[in-house]
Every structure is written in structure tokens, then in C-alpha cells.
Amino acid sequence: MAAVWRALVAMLLIQAMVVLAAQQMPVLAPIVAPDLQVNPDFVGYFAALANAGAILAALAASRAVRRYGAMRVSQFMLCLAAFGLGLLATGALPALLPAALALGAGYGLANPASSHLLAKLTPEAMRGRVFSMKQTSVPLGVAGAGLTSPWFASAYGWQTTMLGLAAVALIMALAFQPWRRDMDDDRQGRAVAKSSLLAPLIFVIRTPAILRLCLLSMAYSAAQFCFTAGYVTVLVESMAIDPQAAGRTLAFALIASMFARVGWGWCADKIGAAQTMAIIGGFIIAAACAAALLDPSFGIAGATAIAILFGASAASWNGVYLATVATAAPKDSVSLATSGAMALTLSGAIIGPAAFALLAATTGGYEAGFFFVAILAAVSAVGFLIESRKR
């Protein structure tokens, strides 16, 4: 069991650092934008590019993990994060494109690498908890960026802040080198057969059990990114809540997510992952419907309660989902299955917010967007319930 916990700590810390790096531009956009002479809303395009980089990297991750090992790929993720931050620190507008792709690629490699390593070491009966604990790295990284980066940028400048974080990422990559030999003892080196970039997607399409999970998870991914990208704006524009107070509701949601991820993981180990995903869907439906009914009478307390409900559901399903994919995949194909699954799941992170924005622009409000999220979650929750009965 010592090997399991050591791998868990390593993957959690590395992924949290990669997420923290990727969040620098969204968090510091109001400070960075004037220096780059762009509007702060450019961060939306930056996020889209980063997600594109994540999808491409996820597709390439499986072969890289099998050839070089999960720890070596994780070290490379940290180097990509440092490279992306270094490009941003130049303050050059043309550097935004490669920086976004590099930071997104680092995140895209994370789950295939960590799933491969943790599935290899973790007994199946513990996978829900272990994978969910690893996924607390995401809210940890986001919260870390939100709490520390504005202060460092104010005190030392945003470029110095990004260079400092780049240095930390490189130091971490070197610090984990002594662990590489044991953790990558299953790497295949040059013996790995060449495969196309689409191989993970082809594998998932040819594995119906995993394909069903991927398609069902896209709705949850859409819900998660609709919430994180738009909830604060909804509170400011629809309820006239102070931007700082609205931002704090997101912080409470992230704290709830950290605890909920571990709780859902425990639940998955006890009653089954697919059934747990169905229950999570029910909470997403409740959160989305409540958000659709938001008006000033809810006050900051009501808005915070809805944010916590979102955090405990729409932002907390990932670990259970990854454990489910790892269990459904053949033992030697976990990274391949996770690569294809993440590429499909991340597409929900692009399609969902775009549809939410389109509905808001068309209807002149956010109610239709949240009801749209609720309907998607309802369809997926029923699908996961059917999947649990098959199992």
C-alpha cells in the first residue's frame, strides 16, 4: 500500500501544479490585459486554445506513457507548464498562442499518465477513493491560483510571478526524478508500436462500455465548465452582487468540491461507480434548476448555497468517472482508454459553454442556459443508472 500512497501524492502534487500554471491567465487577466493592450475578455479565446491543446495532448498521451512511463510524462507536463509560463512572462502578444497550447497540453497529459500509474498500483476496491483523492488536485490548483497569484502579482509584478512559478515547476520535475525508476518499471521503450493520433479515439469507439461512459460524461463536463466560466458573471449581472463577493462563492464551491470528490469516491467503492455518477447527476440537476431561478431575493447566502451544490456535484464527478474508465479498460490499455475518454469528455467543455453563451445571447437571460444544463444532466443521469443496472 505504501507504493499506492506514494504514487497518489506524486500525481496529486504534479497535477495541482499544472492546473495552477494553467489558471494564471484566467486569474490575472485584468492585470495582464492592459500590458498586452487587449480586452480582459481575451481570456475566453485563451481558454479555448488551451482546451484544444489539452485534447491533442490527451490523444498523444497513451503512446507517450507506454513508451516513457507515467512519471516521465508527468515530469514533461511540468516542463510544458514552465515553458508556457515563460512565454507568457515575455509580455509579447504573439506568445499567447503557443503559451495556451503548451499549458493546455500539460493538463491534457495529466489524467492518462496518472490513471495508468494508479490503476497499476491500486486494488480495484479502492480505485474510487484513490482516483477521487487525486482529482482534488484540480480545485486545489484553481484555489491556489486564485488565493496567491493576485497577491504576488501586486507585490512583485505579474511577469515575475509567472517566472517564479515556472521555476517551481522545473524544480518539481527534478525533485521527482529519484522516483522515476520504480514508478516507470513497466515502460516499454522503443518496443511501443507506432500508432496514429486517433488510436485512443478508435479504441474507445470500438469498446462500447467505455464509449457509453464517455458520451454520458460529456454532459457533466459541459455543466462543470458552464458553472466555472459563467456563474460569477451571472451573479454580477443578474443579481447585482459585488464582483469580489461573487468570486468568493466560487471559492466556497471549490472547497466543497475537494471534500465531495473524496466522498463520492468512497460512495463509488461501496455502491458502484456508475450508480454514484447517476446520483451526482441528480445533484447537478438540482443545482442547475436552482440557478435558473436565481433573482435578487436569493441574496448572497442563496447564491453561495447554489455554488456549493454545484461544487459538490458538477465539479466533483471526475475522479469517479476516471476510476470507472480504468476499471472498464483492459489492464494493459488504461492509458489508451483514458486518453480517448478525456478527448471526448473535454469536447463537452468546449460545446457546453458555447451553447450556454448562445442561449444567453438569444434569450437575453441565463435561465435557458441553466435549464439546458439540467436537461443534459438528466439524460446522462438516466444513462448512468441504466449502466449501473447492466453492471
N, C-alpha and C positions, 0 to 999 in steps of 0.2 A: 504493500500500500504506500510505502514511502515514495516509490517512483511515481505513483499517481499524483500525490500531492505536490511533488517537486515539479512535475510537468504542468500541473494546474497553475501553480504560482508563476512559472515562467511564461506561460501563454497569456495569463491574465495581465501581467505587468507589460509584456510586449504589446499586446493589443490595445491596452489602455493608452500607451504612449503613442501608438499610431493614430488612434482616434483623437487624442489631444492635439496632435500635429494637424490633422485634417480639419479640426474645428477652429484653428487660428483665424482663418479668413472670415468665416461667418461671425465670430465673436468680435473681431477687431475691425470689421468693415467700416463702421462710422469714423474710425481714426485713420484707417488706411486710405479710404476713398479720396479725401482732399489732396493727399500727396500724389496719388496716381491720376488726379484730375478726372475722376469718373464719379457717377452717382452711386450711393451706397447700395442701391438695388442690383448692382452688377453681381453681387454675391449669388444671386439666383442662377446666373449663367455659369458662374464658377462652380456651384454645386452640381449643375447638370454635367459639366465636363468631368468633374471628379467621379460622379456616378458612372459615366461612360468608361473612364479608366478602370473603375472597380470591376465592371462587368468583363472587360477584356482580360484583366489580370486574373479574375476568377476562372475564366476559361483556360488560361495557361497554367494555372496553379497545380493541377493534378500531376502533369508530367514533371514539373519542377520539383514537387515534393518527392515523387518516386525516385527521381534521379539524384537529388542533392540532400534530401531529408527535410523533415519538418522544421528542425531548429535552424538549419542553414537558410531555408526560405524565410523564416522569421527574422533572422539577422538581416537578410536582404531587405525585408519590409522596413526595418528601422533605418537602413541606409537610404531607401527611397523617401522616407519621411524627412530625413535630414536634407536630402537633395532638393525636395520640394520647398522646404522652409528656406533653404539657402537661396533658391531662385526668387522667392517672394521678397526676401530681405534686400535684393538688389534694387527694389523700387522701380523696376522697369516694367512698363505695361506689356510688352511682348512676352515677358517671362510668365505671365499669368496662365497661358495655355499649357506649357509643359509642367508648370508647378501643379496645376489642378490635376493633370493626368497622373503625375508621379504620386501625389498624396492619395488620390483615389485608388491607384494601383496597389499601394501599400495596404489599404483597407481591404481591397478585393482578394488579396492573397491570404488574409488572416484566418478566415474560417476554414478553408480547405486544409491549411497547414495544421491548425490546432485540432481540428476534428480527426485528422489522420493520427496524430500523436496520442490524443486522449482516448480514441477508440481502441488503439492498440494496447493501451495500458489499463483501461478501466473496465471492471466487470460490468456486464450488461445491466445488472440490477441496480447499479449506481450511476448509470450514464445520465439520467435526467438531472440528478443533483450536480454532478461534476460539470456537465456541459452548461448548465444554467449558472453555476458559480463563475465559470469562465466568462460567460456573456455579461456579467456585471461590469466587465471592463469597459463596455460601451458607455453606460451612464456615468461611470467613474471618469472616463476620459472627457466626456462632454462637460460634466460638472467641474472638473479640474480646469478646463479651459475657461469656463465662464467665471470662476471664482478668482483665478490667479492672473490670467493674461491681461485683462484691462488694467490691473494694478501695476504689473511690471511694465506695460507699455506706457503708462502715465509717468512712471518713475524713471525709466531708462530709454524709452522710445520703442516703437513697435518693431523696427528693424533689428535692434539689439535683442529684443525679446525673442524674435524668431531665430536669430543666430544662436542664442543661448540654448533654446530648445533643440536646435539641430545638433549642437554639441552633446547634449544629454542623450539624444537618440544614438549617436555614434558610440558614446561611452557604453551604453547599454548593449549595443551589438557586440562590442569587445568583451564585456563582462560575462556574457553567456557562452563564450567560446569554450570554456572548460566542460560545459555540459553537453556540447555538441556530439562528442564521440558516443556516449551512451544513448542519447535520445535518437540519434540517427543511425543506429546499428542495423536498420532494415533498408537503408538506401541501396538502390540498385546500380548507381553509377551509370556508366556508358551502356550497360545492358538494357536500359529502358528503350523500348521500341519507339520509333518516331511515330507521332500521331498529329492529326490536324488540330487546329484551334477549336474546331467544332466537336471534337471527340467527346468531351463531357456532356454536351447537349444531346448528342446522338445516343450516348449511354443512357441518359435519363429518359429520353423518348422511348427507348427500347426496353425500359424497365417500368412497366405500368404502375407498380406500387409506389415508386419514387415520383413518377410523373404526376400522379394524383396529388401527392403531398405538395409538390411544387406549385401546381395550379391553385390549390386551395390556399397556400400561404401567401400568394400574391396579393390577396385582398387584405390580409393582416399587414403586409408591408406597406401597402397603399395607405391604410389607416394610420400607421405609425408615422409616416413621413408627412401626411396631411396635418397631423397634430403638431409635430415638432416644427414644421415650417410655417404653419398658419395660425396657431391658437393665440399666440401673443398679439398678433395683428388684429385678430377678431376681437379680443378684449379691449384693445385700444380704440378701435374704430367703432365697434358696436355698443360698447358699454362705457366708453369714455374713461377707462381706468388708466391711471398713470403708467407710462411705459416701464418704469422700474418695478412697480408693484405687479404689473402683468408678467414681467420677466421672472419675478420670484415664484409665481405659480408654476412656471416651467421647472424651476429648481426643485420645488416640492414633488413634482411629477417624477423627476429623475431619482430622487431619494426613494420614493415609493417603488420605482422600477427595480432598484437594486435589491430591495427586500423581496419584492414579488417574484423576481426571477428565481431566487433560491427556493421560495415557497412552491412555485409551480413545478420546479424540478423535483422536489420531494413528492409532490402530488403525482407527477408522471411516473415515478418509480413505484408508487403504491397502487394506482388505479389504471395506469396505461397512458402513454403519451398522446395518442390520438384523442382519447376521451378528454384529457386535460386541455388539449387545443380547442375542443368544442366548447368547454366551459369558459375558456378565455374569450372565445368569440362572443359568448353571451354578455360578458362584461364590456367588450368593445361596443356592442350594440347599445347597451345602456348608456355608456359614456357619449357616444355619437348622438343619440336621441336627446340626451340632456343638453349637449352643446348646441343642437339645433334650436332648442327652446330658450337659449340664453337671452336675457334682457336686463336692463339696469336693476330690476328688482332683486336679482340674484345676489348682487353685491360681490365684493371681493371674496367673501367666505364661500359663497356658492360656486364662483368661478374656480377657486382653489380646490374645492371638493371634486369638481368635474375633472380638473387637471390630474389630481391624484388617481382618480378612477381610470383615466386614460393611461397614466404612467404604469399602473398596476396591471394593465391588460395590453393595450396596443403597443406599449414599449417593453413588454416583458415576455413575449412568446418565443423569442429567437432561440434560446437555449434548448427548450423542449423540442422545437422543430429540428434543430441540428442533430439532437440525440436520436430523434425518430428516423431521420435520413440515414444516420450512421448505422442504426440497427437494421434498417431495411436493405442496406447495401451489402454485397458480398464482402467478406473480411478483407480481401486484398484490393477492394475498389472504393474504399471510404472516401479518399481524397478526390477520386474521379467523380463519384456521385455528389459530393459536397460542392465541387466546382460547378457542375452543371446546375445543381439546385440553387446555388447562390446567384448564378447568372440570371436564372428565371425569376427568382424572388426579387432581385434588385430591379427588375423591369417594372415591378409594381411600385417601386419608389420613384420612378420617373412618370409612369402613366397616372398614378393616383393624384399627386399634387397638381399635375397639368389639368386633369379633369375637374378637380376641385376649384382651381382658379377659373376655368372656363365657365363652370356653373355659377360662380360668384359674379363674374362679369355679365353673364346673360340675365341672371335674375335680380341683380342689384343687392344681393344679400348672401349670407353664408348658410342659411337654413338648408337649402337644397344640397349643398356640398356635404354637410354632415349627415343628412338623410341618405345620400348616396353611399357614404362610408358605411352607414348602418346596414343598408341592403346588401352590400358586398360582404360584410362580416357575417350576416345572417346566412347567406348562401354557403359560405365557407364553413361556418359552424355546423350546419346540417351535414355538409360533406364529410367533415371530420368525425361527426357522430356515426355516420354510416361506415366510415373507415374503421372506427373502433369496434363496431359490431362484426365486421369482417374478420378482424384480428382475434 
